[in-house]
Amino acid sequence: MVKVRFAPSPTGPFSLGNARTALFNWLFARHEGGQFLLRIEDTDKERSQKKFEKEIINSLIWLGLNWHGSIVYQSQRLEIYKRYLGKLLKEGWAYYCNCSLEMLEAERQAQLSQGLAPKYSGRCRNLNNTSGVIRFKMPAKIISFHDLIRGNIKFDTSLLGDIVIAKSLEEPLYNFAVVVDDWEMGITQVIRGEDHISNTPKQLILQEVLNIKPPKYAHLPLILTPDRKKLSSRFLQKSFGDYKKDGYLAEAMLNFLVLLGWHPVQDREILSLEEMIAEFDLGRVQKAGAVFNQTKLDWLNAYYLRHLEINKLLERLKPFVSSRWLKKKNLLKKVIEIEKERLKSLKDFAQLSQFFFKIKDYPASLLIWENTPSQKIRSNLETVANFIKSKARGELLKPEFEKEIFLLAQKEGRGEILWPLRVALSGKKSSPGPLEIIKTLGKTESLKRINLALKKLKNS
């Protein structure tokens, strides 16, 4: 059975790249009918934090990337690592190194001055040290592996030197712990970012020495800026949870993430989760960097917002609107119906829709259309007000009302009628059309706002 794992370290914010790696692993497992496991790599006691662990878990839950079984914590597996470290030490594949940091740095600088790639010289290899960090005796050989995305890759391990695999028997480091965990958890494919390619030969050698079968490897392309440069550290440190806080939908994020380095059989932009599962194939993952495009993300989010049913969109909007608005549920649903076409994110809604619930003060000059005299604007608004007064509440919702208003606008001048009417109703330069606002606010509130505008014009 296919078994893949997502193995983040809770030492920093959960990033966009982390989320993409999780998604690709999850999709691969679902497509193959296998299992997706979650492992928290928390052996770094100084940097690991519970808040980052919580963010990882909450992000996966938000995206709907459910995992099989219990979460595996490396910090709870120290006895397992200790057993494997003991085996390497006993068989002579590992040794204790007590070289000081100053000694190691001097050695490094000397090698650099000679134009050599820095590596540990093996100073402690044949000493009988009983303390210090634990180093692995790296054999000198050419090692190759077949990457499921990039094809055959070769490394010369003589360039690596004796790597540190643990600070002590109770403190394993990444390249060692990951080898043990992947074997013990039965991982069949390791799907991770291309920044891990250089770690792969180290892990393959450790697997060979420990006589354990290696998983197959697939390394995902880097995520690049639109000008094809590496993302800045500031961007990489942005928490994935911020996208949720900024009003992006999980559906849009999934759709955006899957297209960062992968494409379906028939190139298209919109993909449901079911379509992603059905079509996901590592053979369609690109080798070149995947370009992050904010405009595309906003477009996808707007698409999914537009296609959400009103009651579902209302549920998603609850964290973004005032509790007072939620008490006016009927009005709120009408406003959502009008504004959903203009939304790029859930966060936009409050700013776009605020005037429906409380109109802000605005200058009388905003009511004036181009060079139309103030008196003409007042007269037109009075005409519209009287026209609205003459209608029953239900008549304002009928197409006939709209036709009559447009006939009036055609007669008096479209801008002279519709511009001041829209400003009177919204208090804004930009808003939905005045007739949409009237239908949403109703007769009483619409007349109240038009009368307020008339007073502004009178007093200006």
N, C-alpha and C positions, 0 to 999 in steps of 0.2 A: 504493500500500500504506500502511496505517496504521502510523505510527511514533510512539511516545511515549517519553518519557525520565523517569527519576528522577534528579534532580540535587542531591544533598545537599552541604552544605559541611562539611568535617571540622574544624569549629571548636568543637565541643561534643558532648555525649553524643547518641547516636542515640535519638530520643524515640518515644513512642507515636504522635504526630502524623506523624512521618517515616515510620513503618512503615505507617500507614494510607494515606498518599499513595503510597507504593511499591506497596502492594497494589492500590489502585484503578487505577493506571496499568497494572500487570501484568494485572489482570483485563480491562480494556478492550482491551488488545492481544490477549490470548488469545481473547476473545469475537469480535473483529473479524478474527482470523487475521493479525494484524500483528506488529510487533516492539516489544519492550521494551528500551530502551537504558539503560545506566548511565553517568552522567557525574559525576565528582568535581570540584566547584567549589573548587579549592584555590589560587586566586590570592592569597588573604590570607596572605602569608608569615609574619606575626607570630602569627596565631591558629591556622592549620592545623596539625594534629598527626597523626602516623602512627597513634597509638593510636585516634583517632576514626575514621580511614579504615578501620582493621582492624575496628572495631566495626560500621561500616556494612555492610561486606562479609559479615562473619560472621552478622549479623542476617538479611540477605537469604537467605543460604545456609540458615540454620536454618529460616526460613519456607518455603523451597522456591521462592523468587521468582527463578528463573534469568533471566539477561539474554542478549541476543543480541550476539555479537561481543565485542571487547575493551572494557575499561573506558576511557572517554575522560577524560583528565586535562587540565584547563584549563591547568595549569602547563607542559604540554608543547605548548601551542598559541599561545605568545606571538607568534610570527612572523605567524600568521594575524591576530591582533588588531591587530598593528602595521600590517599592510597596510590594514585597514579604517579605522584611526584616521588613517593618512596620507591616505586618500581624503577623509575628512571635513574634515581640515585644509586640504587642497589646494583643495577645492571651497567653502571658506568656511563650512561648517556647524559647524566646531569651532574653538576658539581656546585659547591658553594664558592662564591666569589666575594671577597671583602675589599676589593679595590675602592679607594676613596673617590669621591666625585671630582676632586682636584686632579687626581692621577688620570682618571678617565678623560677629563677635558684636555689635559696636556697631551695625551696620546692622540686625541681627536685632532687637535690643532696641528700636530706634527704631520699627521697623514694628509691633512688638507694642504699644508704647505708644499707637500710633494706631489700634489695633484691626484691624490688617491681618494677613493670613496671611503669615508670613515667607517671602521668596524672594530669590534673588540679584538685585541691581539691574542687573547687566550692565555694571558699572564698567569691566571690561577688554575688553568686546566689540570695540571699535574701536581697540584699541592693538595694536602690533606686537610683543607679547611673544614671546620664544623659549624660555621656560622656565616652569615652574609646572604646576599641574594642568590637565587638558584639559577644557574645558566645551563642551557642545553648545548651539548657538543654537536655543533652543526657539521654534518659530513659535507665534503666538497664534491658536488656532482651536478650534472645538468638534470633538472626536473621539468617535466612538461605535464600539462593537463588540458583537457578539452573544455573550453568555456561554452556553455549552451547558447550564448549570444555572440561571442567574439571568435569562436573557433579555437585552434590550437595556440597555446601560449607556452613559452619556454623561459626558464630562469636558471642562472648559474648560482647555486647556493654558496659557492666559495666567496661570493661578494657580501654575504650577509653577516658572517662572523657568528660567534656564540651568543645567541640572544638570551635575554633574561626572561624566564618563564614564570617566576614567582619571587616575591619579596621575602617570603619565608614559607614553611610548610602550610601555614594557615592563610597565606595571602597570594593566591594564584593571580597571574596576569592574563590579559585578554587572549593572546594567541594559544596559550595552553588550555585555559578554561573552556574556550569555545570548542576545541577539539574533543575534549572529554564530554562536554554536554551534548554536542551533536551526535556522538556515538551512543551515549547512554539514552538519549531521547529517540533514537532511531531515525534521525533526520536523513532524508533521501536526496533532497535538493536544497542547496543554500543559495538564495536569491538576495543579493545585497548590492550596494553601490560600488561603482568602479574604483573608488578610493581604497577599497579592500583588496584589490588585485595583488598588491605587493605583499599582503599578509598570507595569500594562498599558498605559496611555496613553503613558508614556515610551517603552516598547518599540515600540509601534505607530508612533509618530512616527519613531523611528530606522529602523524597517523601511521606512517610506515614503520617507525621504530616501535610504536606501541602495538603493532600488528592489528590495527583496526581498519575496516573498510571505509574509504573516504566517500563522502557524498558527492554528487555532481554539483558543479558551481555555475552560476550565472551572474554576471556583473552588469548592473544597470548603468546607463549613461548619466553623466553629470547633468544637473539642471543649470542652464545658462541664462544670462540676461538677453534681451532682444538684440543687442549688438554682439552676442555670442562670447561674452566674457563670463568668467566664473562669478557666481553670486557673491556679493559682499558679505563679510562676516556679520554685519549688522542685520542684513536680510536673513541670513541663515539662522541667526539667533532669535528671529521673530517667532513667537509661539504660534503653533497651529491653532490653538484655542482662540487666538485673536480674530481669526476669520469668522468663527461662530459669533463672537462678540460684535463684529462689524456687520453682521446681518447676512452672511452667506449661508445658503442652504447646503445640507449634507449631500443632496442629490447633485447639485452643481459642482461641489468640490470633488466628488467621486468622478464625475464626467470629465472635469478638468484634469485631475491627477492621472487618469488612465491614458490620456492623450499626451502626457509628458514622456515621450520616448517609446510609445507603442501606437499602432494604428490598426483599425479593423480591416477586414478583407476588402470591403467597399469603403473607401475613405469617406467618412461623414463625421459631423461634429456632435450630433446628439445620440447618446447611447444610454439605454436603460441598464440597470444593474444585471438584469437577466440576459441582455444582449452581451454585456461584457463577459459574463461567466461562460456563455455559449461559445464565444469567439476567441477568448484569451489563449494566446499561444506565444511562448517565448521566442519562437522563430520570427515573430513580427515585432520584436523589440529592436529598436535601432541601436547602432553602435555609436553614432555621433551624439553630441550633447543635445539635450532636450531644452527648448527655449521657453522660458517663463514669459507669458504674455498677459499682463494685467487686463488689457482691453478684452481679450478673449474670455477671461474669467468673469468679468463684469457682464459680458454678453450672455454667457451661459447662465449666470445667476438670474439675470432679467428674464431669460426664457423660462426657466423653471418657476419663477415667481408668477409669471403670466399664466402658466398652465396649472397652477394650484387651484383647487376648488375653494370657494370663498371661506367655508367653515374651517378648512385645513389651514388656509393662509391666516385666518384669525388666530388660530392656536399658535402658529409660529410667531405672530406679532406680539403676543402677550408680554414677553419680557421687554419689548421696545416701546410700549405705550403707557400712558398714565392710567392709573387705576380708575380715575374719573371717566376716562374714555370707555373703559371696559363696562362701566355701568350703563352706558348708552349703546347697548349692543346693536339695536336696529340701525341707529345712525352710523355706527362704526362699520357695519357690514356694507351699507350703501357707499360709504367713503372708500372702503377697500375696493369695491367694484369699479369705482371711478379711477382710483389712483394706481391700481395694480399694473396698468400698462406703462406707467412712468417709473416704476421702481427698478433700481439696479440692485438694491439690497434692502433687507428688512429695516435696517437702520435709517434709511431714507424716509420711511413712511411718516414718522412723527413730524419732521420738518416740512414735508410736502403737504401734510394734511391738517396741520395745527389750526389753520383758519376756520375749518369746519366746526371746531369746538369752541374757539374763542378768537375773534378777529382782533388783530393788533391795531394800534393807532397808526395812521398814515397821513401824509400831507394832502391837502385838497388839490394841489397841483397834479397829483398822480391821476386824478380823475379826468384830466383834460387830454383830449385826443388831438395830437399835433397842434395846429393853430386855431382850433375851434373855440369860439368865444365861450366864456364861462356861463353866460346866460343861456346859450344854446344847449350846453351840456345839461344845465339844470332843467330846462324845458323838456329835453328828451327823457331824462330820468323820471320826471313827474309823469310824463305820458306812459312810460313803462309801468310805474307804480300803480297808476290808475287802472291800467290794463290788467295787471295782476290782481288788484282788488276786485275787479269785476268777475273773476273766475272762481269757481268752486275749487277746493283743494285737489280733488281728483282730476280736474280738467288740466292742471299744470303738468300732469304726467302723460297726457295724450299727444300724439303727433300734431294734432291741429294747433295746439298752443305754440309749438315750435315753428310751425309754418307762419303763423300770424306775427310772431316776433321777427322772423326773417323778412316778411313783407314790409314791416315797419322799418327795419334796418335798410332795406332796399330803397325805401322812399326817402328816408331822412339822411342816409349815409351809413354804411356798415360800421365804419370806425366810430362815428359819432354816437351810435346806439350801443354797440356791443362792448367797446372798450370801457367806457365809464360804468356800464352795468357790471362787467366782470370785476373791475376794481372795487366797486361799491360792495360787492358780495364777498370778495376775498381779501381786499386790502393789499393785494400783491400785483406786481407787474406780470408775473407768470403764474398761471394756474389752469385748471380745467376750464372748459367753456362755461359761460354764464348760465346757459340753460341746464347743463348738467348740475351746476351748483344749486340752482333753484329747485330742481327735482329732489335733490338730496336734503337741502335745508328745510324745504317746505314753505308754504305761503307766509306764515307769521314771521319767521326768522328772516326770510328774504326781504319782506317789506320793512322790517325793523332796520336792516342794514342799509337799504336804499334811502330810507328817511334820514339816517345818520349821515350819509353822503350828501344829501340835499342841504343839511344844516352846515356841513363843512363848506360847501360851495357858497352858501348864503353869507357865512361869516368871514370868508376869505377876502 
